Amino acid sequence: MSNPSPVLHDPHAESVAGGKKGRAETGLSRQRSRLWNRLQRTLFRSETPRTEESMLPMLIEVFAGFTKLDGRAVEAEIDSILGFLRYDFPEAVYTELKQLFVRSLRRRQDLDAIASNLAGTLPLEDKVLLGVQLYVLISRAGLPKENLISFYQFMTTLGVASEAINIVYQLNTSELSQLSRDASPSDNRSGPAGNHRLESLILSTKEPADVTISASDDEHSVVAFRFQSLVLVKNLGPGAILARGRQVNAGEFCRLYEGQRLIIGEEVLAFEDLVFYFNTKKNLSSVQLYLALDGNGNHFIEKVRTKQSYLRVSFGLKIQAEVLNPTDAVIGERSLKKGDKFEVTSREKIDFPDHSEISFDDLRRKARELGGRYSLPPNRTIYLVSNDPDKLAAGDILLSPGTAGRILLRIRCDNSTKTGLVEIIESERPVAVEGELVKGSAPLKDGSVISLGSDQFLRCHFTEGIIEEERNVISTLRVREIAHSYDRKTPALDGISFTIQRGEMVCVMGPSGCGKSTLLKALGGQLKPRSGRIDLNGVDLYSEHENLKSYIAIIPQDETFDPLLTVEENLDTAAAMRAPHFPVAERRRRVDSKLIELGLNEIRHRLAGDQETKSLSGGQRRRLNAGMDMIGIADIYLFDEPTSGLSSKDSEHVLEMIRGLTHNKITLVSIHQPSSRLFHMFDKALLLDNGGRMAFFGTPAQMLEYFHEARRQEGIFTAAAPAGCEGSEGILGLTPDFVFDVLETPLRDLGGDVIYERDARGNLIPARRFNSSFWSDRFQTHRLLEEVNLREIDSDTAQTATLYKTPQAPPRKLKHDWVRFANQVKRAFLSKLRNRANLATTLLEAPALAILIAMVMRYSEDGEYNFANAFHIPTYLFLGLVTALFLGMTNSAEEIIRDRNLLHRERHHGFRIGGYIIGKYLSLGFFALVQCVIYLLIGNAILGIRDMFLPNLVWMFATAFVGIAAGLFISSIVSSPKTAINIIPLILIPNIILGGALIKYDEMNRSFDIIQNIRQWFVPEDEREEASKLKVPAVCHLMPLRWSYEAIIILHADHNPASELTNYIEGEIQKFSLIPLDQELTEEQEERLYQFKQALSVIHGIKADSPREVARFLARIRRDLESGTFDPEPYYEAPESEGKTYSVSELYLNTKVQDLFTRAEVEREDYRKKDNPPNVFFGAERQFRFPPESDQPLFGFRIKTVSLNLLAMFGFVIGAFFLLHASLKRQLQKV
């Protein structure tokens, strides 16, 4: 159905809303939950709107009402409803729909009232579609009379009575002749309901039939109906059929959905095949191709007839063949003579004199890959182009399926000038003409190319009167003599050559260490072989690596999903990373579809977990790992040991899933030693031997036959073989174990004992009678002798060259990068949030350290503790920064190590390394901020530090952020968490020693300052500046703690509330010194000066009953001074309470902190050095000039120390960012 407007809510909830206001309060927690869910959807837009906000609940009420018409719910009815909900509304969350349906089954429905509401809301097309679904529903219950009456009453109230009659008439017609007459074009256009009739398609073993079916036993007749996206199948009998894997008996209906299959007799028809036949019947789809023979005897396919063409094959409802030139090929027992025209079935094959063959089903697949070819009659000038057949009429251009987004174009042709015009009516994807983006319309000339996406084009041949559709898909993978060695001595791959066509699934098998994973890496664009070529459609993979890498998906053996995300979240994030160009609704639909295909829909909200948590079974984990690459644009899938560690049954399920999901793709699956059942599920098998040498390549049956013959020829009588395998009939009983027994036949002495040898590691192993070189040479000989028999029809020729030989890389757009970045942040944040160890660290480690440090540091020399005489405040501030640096590094030191396999898997899908790093910074920074807040709240409260929370937080968080940046870089250069943790002390301890708190710089050994010592070599002794003991040694500038510790001490000394007010007053008094001495002050100026002097004396004499009152006094003094109304008298009054009082000094001015700052300021403001004041540790300002020793420098500037230190911390983060970026780039771009 079309997406209805979100205007209606749960009808049951609306009907009971009145009179139950008292229950609203009891649902407060539910409202809070919904509010939280909406907040999550606002932050992470991957979620769809809630189902309750659409019209779906009312439609579900309809389905529930009809399910219970006879007073009971039948399993077949529920199955139909759940199918509707799962496939017809992919934008909604299936589990929510299911819950709504279950709730609806438990209450009564007023179908007349619901029909009245829907009558004015649903479009006519959706009403007809609903009618078809309801009729199918009641048919599953046996069409009782009462149900049929209710159906007519409901459809009448809905306003589509005539359409209901038409639906019942069409769906109940069982005679083929009547169906054939009803499906005629004239009938489809007649009558008031004619515009909304169901399309019908007859598939039968007898005439009349639209599509003729082959069956060796029973007769079969099936009629398929289509209305919009609904495809419904009715079995007319007499034989049963299989649909969606279930038996459908005569007279029964079954609905088919995308990706499902229908089996009638010997024919297997996919949903896409039925859609093709429907479109062909509407004169919207028909394809043809030509078979040709070149001078070298090579057969190939072409789209246009040439002198080399000998057979034209047209695919529509029937398959028509026409012999154009004499040929020795035969079809069955029919010889092909020039001028012959005849029909064939999809199961028939063309047999060539060299014993090679190709089926018409394969030719039909290849014809679709090549794209359609549409004639432009001289009497017509306007054509519609779309991928939606409902928007087209006969003669319009229907695009082949496979690309996302609706599109509708209008092409106007001028037959006299051989030009045209393309207009965009509707398009969800960019449309370009000759590379220029079209906005509205664009002119066309003869030969113009209309781009409809990265792999779909229309070429306009106005002179020839045709428009040709071209598809850029990878149809051929050809490996040519590739070889590789990791150490330039021992070969990992040696002379591998083979060719795989689109639609084939190949098993890569061999003993351990034979190079299976190396081969997959080379084919996946992750490891460039030292020699040889890997061609995709004839283009070298590594010369066009940037364009081709996105179309190859390598699924590693190691699980690379995030264990702390749910199954659905893992697939959703993978889809966003691989296909950011898809709209959110389209990605959501594909994720829901893949969850169902993978068999993971019922556990979609379960955490994926790891091997220890056992959240998912082994088979489920493998399916999830494989499914992450199934939502994207890949044409080649490489699976590395997907069945490793699984039971035989789970292995079968995984391979069946892979075959279904990679249908019509190029698929390679490495398996160490498959079982017989798994072995025969593949189209071809590649056997590798030690040293990366190829021992065989061909079909599974050919491999068994080859090694059976090798066993006989080489006299290998010790290999185990089933009894009765000596004849040709016995080959069927052979298994892959037999192949390995022959391959690894041991070498024996004259006594029959096995001879042993030592391998490269020094272990004793049985010596092989025939080494890998023997089997490689033997297969090369076999291939040479059978070269003609192995020849395959090639469609990669000059005559069939498409616009581009291979797909181009998807264009990078800012919004695509944003989608990837948002999902990376979401993944990192959720993964960290759900990590229990991380939460324990965040919530427990920071407060535990704060309590320990603060309690130990709570000491005063006077015995009674107060902030002013607290002895260890500088040490506490320093240890707080040490804690922040430590927590930052420990929280991030394992992040890249944990993500490394995932990064390698996603590196070809266009994500930006910078976005990944920033995402990590944001997620880790959030938790670091929480830790800093907890630490400071506890530590400051214990030590009585007041009104300095925000400055402390800024510098503690800045230090933690530097720790995060450093930890991430460490994580990128090591391979194990243990190594990363061991490196942290190498960074932390030098920071503690050289940070300026543990060892003061004036007490530090200066001889280790290498930079200063080198500088003294080049400066004459009489010109050397007298060094201040408070200067920071140059090497200490490399320590982040030195910058943050200095800044936080200066802030505590000079920017606490008392010091800030004092500085303000002194600054205002300083302004009066600028007035000339001979100029008298006005009365107003004298009053202002008096106020400032009085305020300066009042500040340090303030006493109050509580710290809060002291803070209020300071704020009021500042406010009164700024307004000019300051009166000192109220501040001289003694506190009313006779208990403990508080002064400004003991609340804000710590003696130890003030001593550090005052000493530095005295050194910096020494009048003897006023021309070039030294840059001392804890100095409020820094001065820089060049040359530094010159009396007249070329330039110089002053900067606040706190500002400079903040820039320095920012520099540490930026430096670590670029180092991390370079490290990851080197690792991820290495091939």
Secondary structure, DSSP 8 states (H G I E B T S, - for coil): -----TT---HHHHHT-TT-GGGTGGGHHHHHHHHHHHHHHHHSTTS---GGGSSHHHHHHHHHHHHTTTSS--HHHHHHHHHHHHHH-TTS-HHHHHHHHHHHHTS---HHHHHHHHHTTS-HHHHHHHHHHHHHHHHHTT--HHHHHHHHHHHHHHT-HHHHHHHHHHHH---HHHHHHHTSHHHHTSSTTGGG--EEEEEESSSS-SEE---SSS-EEEEEEEETTEEEEEEEEES-EEETTEEE-TT-EEEE-TT-EEEETTEEEEHHHHHHHHHHHTTS--EEEEEEE-TTS-EEEESS--TTEEEEEEESSSEEEEE-S--S-EETTEE--TT-EEEE-TT-EEE-TTS-EEEHHHHHHHHHHH--EEE--TT--EEEEES-GGG--TTSEE--S-S-S-EEEEEEEETTTTEEEEEEEEESS--EETTEE-SSEEEEETT-EEE-SSSEEEEEETTTTEEEEEE----EEEEEEEEEESSSSSEEEEEEEEEEETT-EEEEE-STTSSHHHHHHHHTTSS--SEEEEEETTEETTTTHHHHGGGEEEE-SS--S-TTSBHHHHHHHHHHHH-TTS-HHHHHHHHHHHHHHTT-GGGTTSB---TTT--S-HHHHHHHHHHTTSSSS-SEEEEESTTTT--HHHHHHHHHHHHHHTTTSEEEEEESS--HHHHTTSSEEEEEEGGGEEEEEE-HHHHHHHHHHHHHHTT--SS---TT-SSGGGGGG--HHHHHHHHT-B-B-TTS-B-EEE-TTS-EEE-BSS-HHHHHHHHHHHHHHTTTTT---B--SGGG--SSSS-------HHHHHHHHHHHHHHHHHHHHT-HHHHHIIIIIHHHHHHHHHHHH--BTTSS--STTBTTHHHHHHHHHHHHHHHHHHHHTTHHHHHHHHHHHHGGGT--HHHHHHHHHHHHHHHHHHHHHHHHHHHHHHHT--S-HHHHHHHHHHHHHHHHHHHHHHHHH-SSHHHHHHHHHHHHHHHHHHSSSSS-GGGS-GGG-HHHHHHHHHS-GGG-----TTB--GGGGG-HHHHHHHHHHHHHHHSSHHHHHHHHHHHHHHHHTTS-TTS---HHHHHHHHHHHHHHHHHTT-EESSHHHHHHHHHHHHHHHHHT---SHHHHS--S-SS--EEHHHHH--HHHHHHHHHHHHHHT-GGGTTS---BTT-SEEEEEESTT-SS-SEEEEEEHHHHHHHHHHHHHHHHHHHHHHHHHHHHS--
